[in-house]
Amino acid sequence: MTRKGLVRKVRGEEALICPVDGNECDSCEARHTCLPLSGGKGKNADFWMPNDIGASPGDLVELELRSSASLTIIASTFLLPICLLFAGYLFMMNGTDLQRALGAGAGLVAGIVAAVVINKRLGTRKGYNMQMTKILERVESNPAGRAISDKELEGNNDD
């Protein structure tokens, strides 16, 4: 998954990023997890991230969540609870209908708790966060230091 971001500030080895083009996230299967894991609180919330490519304030950069990270997040969020639901059901297979239902419910709850814990831990690993991959537009290439408009920041850019 890739999206664009605007570098607002640079502090040491980190950059404050404002995500641009929120429309790209609307169709992504990991939209509810990737930005919160990277430190963003919402669709267009600013967040700090490592500045590995040497971006400067005002630069437009490409942000990417690696496919392997996205698949791991999806698997832990959706598949783990379903697998534990079936495991709970199978564990209580010899019981009554109520016991099988309770076993499946307990498995589902355990799967949801495990998914939340795994996703929080993945958020602390560098490989599972959004990363800057390249500079799309340097601030020097903006004619006369053109400021980025609010319309562009909201993702209503018709380029």
Contacts in CASP RR format, 6 or more apart in sequence:
PFRMAT RR
TARGET T0000
AUTHOR 0000-0000-0000
METHOD contacts of the structure
MODEL  1
MTRKGLVRKVRGEEALICPVDGNECDSCEARHTCLPLSGGKGKNADFWMP
NDIGASPGDLVELELRSSASLTIIASTFLLPICLLFAGYLFMMNGTDLQR
ALGAGAGLVAGIVAAVVINKRLGTRKGYNMQMTKILERVESNPAGRAISD
KELEGNNDD
1 24 0 8 1.000
1 28 0 8 1.000
1 30 0 8 1.000
1 34 0 8 1.000
1 64 0 8 1.000
1 65 0 8 1.000
1 67 0 8 1.000
1 70 0 8 1.000
2 24 0 8 1.000
2 62 0 8 1.000
2 63 0 8 1.000
2 64 0 8 1.000
2 65 0 8 1.000
2 133 0 8 1.000
3 19 0 8 1.000
3 20 0 8 1.000
3 21 0 8 1.000
3 22 0 8 1.000
3 24 0 8 1.000
3 25 0 8 1.000
3 62 0 8 1.000
3 63 0 8 1.000
3 64 0 8 1.000
4 19 0 8 1.000
4 20 0 8 1.000
4 21 0 8 1.000
4 24 0 8 1.000
4 60 0 8 1.000
4 61 0 8 1.000
4 62 0 8 1.000
4 63 0 8 1.000
4 136 0 8 1.000
5 17 0 8 1.000
5 18 0 8 1.000
5 19 0 8 1.000
5 20 0 8 1.000
5 21 0 8 1.000
5 60 0 8 1.000
5 61 0 8 1.000
5 62 0 8 1.000
5 63 0 8 1.000
6 17 0 8 1.000
6 18 0 8 1.000
6 20 0 8 1.000
6 58 0 8 1.000
6 59 0 8 1.000
6 60 0 8 1.000
6 61 0 8 1.000
6 148 0 8 1.000
6 153 0 8 1.000
7 15 0 8 1.000
7 16 0 8 1.000
7 17 0 8 1.000
7 51 0 8 1.000
7 55 0 8 1.000
7 56 0 8 1.000
7 57 0 8 1.000
7 58 0 8 1.000
7 59 0 8 1.000
7 60 0 8 1.000
7 61 0 8 1.000
8 15 0 8 1.000
8 16 0 8 1.000
8 17 0 8 1.000
8 18 0 8 1.000
8 46 0 8 1.000
8 57 0 8 1.000
8 58 0 8 1.000
9 15 0 8 1.000
9 16 0 8 1.000
9 57 0 8 1.000
10 16 0 8 1.000
10 51 0 8 1.000
10 54 0 8 1.000
10 55 0 8 1.000
10 56 0 8 1.000
10 57 0 8 1.000
11 48 0 8 1.000
12 51 0 8 1.000
13 50 0 8 1.000
13 51 0 8 1.000
14 48 0 8 1.000
14 49 0 8 1.000
14 50 0 8 1.000
14 51 0 8 1.000
15 48 0 8 1.000
15 49 0 8 1.000
15 50 0 8 1.000
15 51 0 8 1.000
15 55 0 8 1.000
15 132 0 8 1.000
16 46 0 8 1.000
16 47 0 8 1.000
16 48 0 8 1.000
17 46 0 8 1.000
17 47 0 8 1.000
17 48 0 8 1.000
17 49 0 8 1.000
17 61 0 8 1.000
17 63 0 8 1.000
17 132 0 8 1.000
18 44 0 8 1.000
18 46 0 8 1.000
18 153 0 8 1.000
19 25 0 8 1.000
19 35 0 8 1.000
19 43 0 8 1.000
19 44 0 8 1.000
19 45 0 8 1.000
19 63 0 8 1.000
20 60 0 8 1.000
20 148 0 8 1.000
20 152 0 8 1.000
20 153 0 8 1.000
20 155 0 8 1.000
20 157 0 8 1.000
21 155 0 8 1.000
21 157 0 8 1.000
22 43 0 8 1.000
22 44 0 8 1.000
22 154 0 8 1.000
22 155 0 8 1.000
23 155 0 8 1.000
25 31 0 8 1.000
25 35 0 8 1.000
25 43 0 8 1.000
28 34 0 8 1.000
29 70 0 8 1.000
29 74 0 8 1.000
30 65 0 8 1.000
30 70 0 8 1.000
30 73 0 8 1.000
30 74 0 8 1.000
33 73 0 8 1.000
33 77 0 8 1.000
33 119 0 8 1.000
34 65 0 8 1.000
34 70 0 8 1.000
34 73 0 8 1.000
34 130 0 8 1.000
35 42 0 8 1.000
35 43 0 8 1.000
35 45 0 8 1.000
35 47 0 8 1.000
35 130 0 8 1.000
36 42 0 8 1.000
37 73 0 8 1.000
37 119 0 8 1.000
37 122 0 8 1.000
37 123 0 8 1.000
37 128 0 8 1.000
37 129 0 8 1.000
38 47 0 8 1.000
38 49 0 8 1.000
38 65 0 8 1.000
38 123 0 8 1.000
38 129 0 8 1.000
38 130 0 8 1.000
39 47 0 8 1.000
39 48 0 8 1.000
39 49 0 8 1.000
39 129 0 8 1.000
40 46 0 8 1.000
40 47 0 8 1.000
41 47 0 8 1.000
44 153 0 8 1.000
44 154 0 8 1.000
49 63 0 8 1.000
49 129 0 8 1.000
49 130 0 8 1.000
49 131 0 8 1.000
49 132 0 8 1.000
50 126 0 8 1.000
50 131 0 8 1.000
50 132 0 8 1.000
51 132 0 8 1.000
52 131 0 8 1.000
52 132 0 8 1.000
53 61 0 8 1.000
53 132 0 8 1.000
53 133 0 8 1.000
53 134 0 8 1.000
53 135 0 8 1.000
54 135 0 8 1.000
55 61 0 8 1.000
55 132 0 8 1.000
55 135 0 8 1.000
56 138 0 8 1.000
56 139 0 8 1.000
57 139 0 8 1.000
58 139 0 8 1.000
58 142 0 8 1.000
58 148 0 8 1.000
59 135 0 8 1.000
59 136 0 8 1.000
59 137 0 8 1.000
59 138 0 8 1.000
59 139 0 8 1.000
60 135 0 8 1.000
60 136 0 8 1.000
60 137 0 8 1.000
60 148 0 8 1.000
61 132 0 8 1.000
61 133 0 8 1.000
61 134 0 8 1.000
61 135 0 8 1.000
61 136 0 8 1.000
62 132 0 8 1.000
62 133 0 8 1.000
62 134 0 8 1.000
62 135 0 8 1.000
62 136 0 8 1.000
63 130 0 8 1.000
63 131 0 8 1.000
63 132 0 8 1.000
63 133 0 8 1.000
64 130 0 8 1.000
64 131 0 8 1.000
64 133 0 8 1.000
65 129 0 8 1.000
65 130 0 8 1.000
65 131 0 8 1.000
66 127 0 8 1.000
66 131 0 8 1.000
69 122 0 8 1.000
69 127 0 8 1.000
69 128 0 8 1.000
69 129 0 8 1.000
72 122 0 8 1.000
72 128 0 8 1.000
73 119 0 8 1.000
73 122 0 8 1.000
73 128 0 8 1.000
76 114 0 8 1.000
76 115 0 8 1.000
76 118 0 8 1.000
76 119 0 8 1.000
76 122 0 8 1.000
77 115 0 8 1.000
77 119 0 8 1.000
78 115 0 8 1.000
80 111 0 8 1.000
80 114 0 8 1.000
80 115 0 8 1.000
80 118 0 8 1.000
81 107 0 8 1.000
81 108 0 8 1.000
81 111 0 8 1.000
81 112 0 8 1.000
81 114 0 8 1.000
81 115 0 8 1.000
83 111 0 8 1.000
84 107 0 8 1.000
84 108 0 8 1.000
84 110 0 8 1.000
84 111 0 8 1.000
84 114 0 8 1.000
85 104 0 8 1.000
85 105 0 8 1.000
85 107 0 8 1.000
85 108 0 8 1.000
85 111 0 8 1.000
86 104 0 8 1.000
87 107 0 8 1.000
88 103 0 8 1.000
88 104 0 8 1.000
88 105 0 8 1.000
88 106 0 8 1.000
88 107 0 8 1.000
89 100 0 8 1.000
89 103 0 8 1.000
89 104 0 8 1.000
91 103 0 8 1.000
92 99 0 8 1.000
92 100 0 8 1.000
92 102 0 8 1.000
92 103 0 8 1.000
92 104 0 8 1.000
93 100 0 8 1.000
122 128 0 8 1.000
123 129 0 8 1.000
139 145 0 8 1.000
151 157 0 8 1.000
END
